[in-house]
Amino acid sequence: MSRGGGDGRPQFSTGQLGGLLVVLALMVAGFGWLQPRFFSTATLALVGNQIPDLAVLACGMTLVMVAGGIDLSVGSVVGLSTAVLGHCLGEWNWPVWTGCLAALVTGAGCGLLNGTVSVLAGIPSFIVTLGMLEAARGGAYLISGSQTRYLGDGLEGLSAPIAGLNLSPSALLAGLVVLAGQGLQSFTALGRRLVAVGENDQAAWRMGVDPKAVRIIAFALCGVLAGLAGMFQTARLGSADPNAGIGMELGAIAAVVIGGASPSGGRGSVLGSFLGVLVIAVLQTGLAQIGAADPVKRLVTGGVIVLAVLADAWRRKAR
């Protein structure tokens, strides 16, 4: 997506997405040359089954950042949603579907609170969500008693690979969320309004768009997807860990920036952010397979993020 003359119309930047696909292809080829087993179906399945939580988080973060905000609390909201899910299933013996619904409602509530306080009080979103980052994590520890709750096979169906596909239902659901998110951006009035508000909220107001309502909706959707990420992570680990999601907000922001979103708002696509998630996942998996130490992986990943931000700055200067 690129800026489109201030009318808020989502524009699909095929050139930018094509560049990300080229980067992915070069990374896969490079790691495959350094470590031949990287080309195995097991590695591809590993990458696909590890990214559902980050993929849906990046989807929600894209909507917020396109609208000119940022949500630093999503990692903690993942942890809080996980703790609520574990408590509902393990302590209250709720059915799985009602526990999952409670996790989604928890995420939605956090996102709605973030958006409402930030917009109505006129406080920058990074400050409000920084407060939520601490509050949600504290809530996760209180609900769980700071203990990991093992849930057995209650959610195993979400994480178990489907025979013949080697991908889990979580991975397939994450793919559907990405497609739905891109569809929302490209084909709905809300998608156009997100761009218009992110480009210039005063101009959007003059066109009849309420920037406050649009931003609150974006934060609420981001919260719902953080709750969904908590479900995916709980299913993969087989346990509800109050420490779940620590640092995931940084991974989501990194994926969105790598995917071409502008930190200043008004530009970004869910599909681009998903490719950013794949770039991070392939990079980390490849570095692990060639034996790179964790500090090296963090150094390289950080360098890629900085390069993505520099590329965005160069694009803006060129325009």
C-alpha positions in Angstrom: 0.0 0.0 0.0 1.3 3.5 -0.8 0.1 7.0 -0.2 -2.6 7.7 -2.7 -3.0 11.4 -3.0 -4.7 11.9 0.3 -8.1 10.3 -0.7 -7.6 7.3 1.6 -7.8 4.7 -1.1 -5.8 1.6 -0.3 -3.3 1.0 -3.1 -1.6 -2.4 -3.5 2.1 -1.9 -4.1 3.0 -5.0 -6.1 6.5 -3.8 -6.6 7.2 -3.6 -2.9 5.6 -7.0 -2.3 7.6 -8.4 -5.2 10.8 -7.1 -3.6 9.9 -8.9 -0.3 9.3 -12.1 -2.2 12.7 -11.7 -3.9 14.3 -11.2 -0.5 12.6 -14.3 0.8 13.8 -16.3 -2.2 17.4 -15.2 -1.8 17.3 -16.0 2.0 15.9 -19.5 1.4 18.5 -20.1 -1.4 21.3 -18.8 0.8 20.4 -20.8 3.9 19.8 -23.9 1.6 23.3 -23.5 0.2 24.8 -23.2 3.7 22.7 -26.0 5.2 21.1 -28.4 2.7 18.5 -29.7 5.1 17.0 -26.2 5.2 15.2 -27.2 2.0 13.3 -30.1 3.7 9.6 -30.1 4.1 10.2 -30.5 7.8 11.8 -27.1 7.9 9.1 -25.5 5.9 6.4 -27.0 8.2 8.4 -25.8 11.2 8.4 -22.3 9.9 4.7 -22.4 9.0 3.6 -23.9 12.4 5.6 -21.4 14.4 4.3 -18.2 13.0 0.5 -18.2 13.5 0.6 -16.1 16.7 3.0 -13.5 15.3 1.2 -13.4 11.9 -2.2 -12.5 13.5 -0.4 -10.0 15.9 1.2 -8.3 12.9 -2.2 -8.1 11.1 -3.6 -6.2 14.1 -0.6 -4.0 14.4 -0.8 -3.1 10.7 -4.3 -1.7 11.1 -3.2 0.4 14.1 -0.1 1.7 12.5 -1.8 2.5 9.2 -4.2 4.6 11.2 -1.2 6.5 12.7 -1.0 4.7 16.1 1.1 2.0 17.7 0.3 -0.7 20.2 3.1 -1.6 22.6 0.8 -3.8 24.8 0.0 -6.7 22.4 2.6 -9.0 23.9 1.2 -8.5 27.4 -2.4 -8.8 26.1 -1.3 -12.2 24.7 -0.1 -13.2 28.1 -3.3 -11.9 29.8 -5.6 -13.7 27.3 -3.5 -16.9 27.8 -4.0 -16.6 31.6 -7.7 -16.1 31.2 -8.0 -19.1 28.9 -6.0 -21.3 31.3 -8.1 -20.2 34.3 -11.4 -20.8 32.4 -10.4 -24.3 31.3 -8.3 -25.4 34.3 -10.0 -23.8 37.2 -13.6 -23.4 36.1 -13.7 -26.4 33.8 -15.4 -24.4 31.0 -15.8 -25.9 27.6 -12.9 -25.1 25.2 -15.0 -22.9 23.0 -16.2 -20.7 25.9 -12.6 -20.4 27.2 -11.4 -19.3 23.8 -14.3 -16.8 23.6 -13.2 -15.4 26.9 -9.7 -15.0 25.6 -10.9 -13.1 22.6 -13.2 -10.9 24.7 -10.2 -10.2 27.0 -8.1 -9.1 24.1 -10.9 -7.0 22.6 -11.5 -5.2 26.0 -7.8 -4.3 26.3 -7.7 -3.0 22.8 -10.9 -1.0 23.2 -9.5 0.5 26.4 -6.3 1.4 24.7 -8.1 3.1 21.8 -10.7 4.9 24.0 -8.2 6.4 26.5 -5.7 7.4 23.8 -8.3 9.0 21.5 -10.7 10.6 23.9 -8.0 11.8 26.3 -5.7 12.9 23.5 -2.7 10.9 24.9 -0.2 9.5 22.4 -0.9 5.8 21.9 2.6 4.7 22.7 2.2 6.1 26.3 -1.3 4.5 26.8 -0.2 1.1 25.5 3.0 1.2 27.5 0.8 1.5 30.6 -1.4 -1.4 29.3 1.8 -3.4 28.7 2.5 -3.3 32.4 -1.1 -3.6 33.6 -2.0 -6.6 31.4 1.1 -8.5 32.4 0.3 -7.8 36.1 -3.2 -9.1 35.4 -1.8 -12.3 33.9 0.3 -12.9 36.9 -2.6 -12.3 39.3 -5.0 -14.5 37.4 -2.5 -17.4 37.1 -0.9 -17.0 40.5 2.4 -16.6 38.5 2.2 -20.3 37.7 2.1 -22.1 34.4 -1.1 -24.2 34.0 -0.8 -27.3 31.9 -4.0 -28.0 30.0 -3.2 -31.4 28.4 -4.8 -32.0 25.1 -7.8 -29.6 25.4 -6.4 -27.4 22.6 -4.3 -29.9 20.9 -6.5 -29.9 17.8 -5.4 -26.3 17.0 -1.7 -27.1 17.0 -1.5 -30.7 15.7 -0.4 -30.9 12.0 -3.1 -32.0 9.6 -2.2 -35.3 7.9 -0.9 -34.7 4.4 -0.4 -31.0 4.9 2.1 -30.9 7.8 0.5 -27.6 8.7 -1.6 -27.1 11.9 -5.2 -25.6 11.9 -3.6 -22.6 13.7 -1.5 -21.9 10.6 -4.5 -22.3 8.3 -6.6 -20.0 10.5 -3.8 -17.4 10.6 -3.7 -17.5 6.8 -7.4 -16.8 6.7 -7.0 -13.9 9.1 -4.3 -12.4 6.9 -6.6 -12.7 3.8 -9.5 -11.2 5.7 -7.3 -8.4 7.0 -6.1 -7.6 3.5 -9.6 -7.8 2.2 -10.7 -5.3 4.8 -8.0 -2.9 3.8 -8.5 -3.2 0.1 -12.3 -3.5 -0.3 -14.1 -1.9 2.6 -14.9 1.6 3.7 -13.1 1.0 7.0 -9.9 0.1 5.1 -10.0 3.4 3.2 -10.8 5.4 6.3 -7.8 3.8 8.2 -5.5 5.1 5.4 -7.2 8.6 5.3 -6.9 9.0 9.1 -3.3 7.9 9.1 -2.4 10.3 6.3 -4.1 13.4 7.7 -6.8 13.1 10.3 -8.0 16.7 9.8 -8.5 16.2 6.1 -10.3 12.9 6.9 -12.6 14.8 9.2 -13.4 17.3 6.5 -14.3 14.4 4.3 -16.9 13.2 6.8 -14.7 10.5 8.5 -14.5 10.4 12.3 -10.8 9.8 13.1 -11.6 8.9 16.7 -14.0 6.1 15.9 -11.7 4.7 13.2 -8.7 4.6 15.6 -10.8 3.0 18.4 -12.0 0.3 16.0 -8.4 -0.3 14.9 -7.2 -0.8 18.5 -10.1 -3.0 19.3 -9.4 -5.3 16.3 -5.8 -5.4 17.3 -6.8 -6.5 20.8 -9.1 -9.3 19.4 -6.2 -10.6 17.3 -3.9 -10.5 20.4 -6.4 -12.7 22.1 -6.4 -15.1 19.1 -2.5 -15.1 19.3 -2.8 -16.1 22.9 -5.0 -19.1 21.9 -2.6 -20.2 19.3 0.4 -20.0 21.6 -1.5 -21.9 24.4 -2.4 -24.6 21.9 1.2 -24.9 20.6 2.7 -25.1 24.1 -0.1 -27.2 25.7 -0.1 -24.8 28.7 -1.2 -21.3 29.8 2.0 -19.4 30.7 1.6 -15.9 32.2 4.9 -15.1 30.6 3.5 -15.8 27.1 4.0 -13.1 24.6 6.9 -11.3 26.3 8.7 -9.3 23.5 6.2 -10.2 20.8 5.2 -6.6 20.4 8.7 -5.9 19.1 8.4 -8.8 16.6 5.0 -7.6 15.4 6.3 -4.0 14.9 9.4 -5.3 13.1 7.3 -7.5 10.7 5.0 -4.5 9.9 7.9 -2.2 9.2 9.8 -4.8 7.1 6.5 -5.3 5.3 6.5 -1.7 4.1 4.3 0.1 6.6 5.2 3.7 7.4 5.9 4.4 11.1 4.2 7.8 10.6 0.9 6.2 9.4 -1.0 6.2 6.2 0.7 3.3 4.5 1.0 -0.5 5.1 -0.6 -3.7 4.0 -1.5 -6.8 6.0 -0.1 -9.0 3.2 3.2 -7.1 3.3 3.3 -7.5 7.1 2.7 -11.3 6.7 5.7 -11.4 4.3 7.6 -9.5 7.0 6.7 -12.2 9.5 8.0 -14.8 7.0 11.3 -12.9 6.5 11.8 -12.9 10.3 10.9 -16.6 10.7 13.1 -17.7 7.8 15.9 -15.6 9.1 15.8 -16.9 12.6 15.2 -20.6 11.5 18.1 -20.4 9.0 20.5 -18.8 11.4 19.6 -21.5 14.0 20.2 -24.3 11.5 23.7 -23.0 10.6 24.6 -22.8 14.2 24.5 -19.0 14.8 24.4 -18.1 18.5 21.4 -16.2 19.9 23.3 -12.8 20.2 24.2 -13.1 16.5 20.5 -13.9 15.5 19.4 -10.8 17.5 22.1 -8.7 15.9 21.2 -9.7 12.3 17.4 -9.4 12.9 17.9 -5.9 14.4 20.0 -4.9 11.4 17.3 -6.0 9.0 14.7 -3.9 10.9 17.0 -0.8 10.7 17.5 -1.4 6.9 13.7 -1.6 6.5 13.2 1.7 8.2 16.0 3.3 6.1 14.3 2.0 3.0 11.1 3.6 4.0 12.8 6.9 4.6 14.4 6.7 1.1 11.1 5.9 -0.5 9.5 9.0 1.2 12.3 11.2 0.0 12.1 9.9 -3.5 8.3 10.7 -3.6 
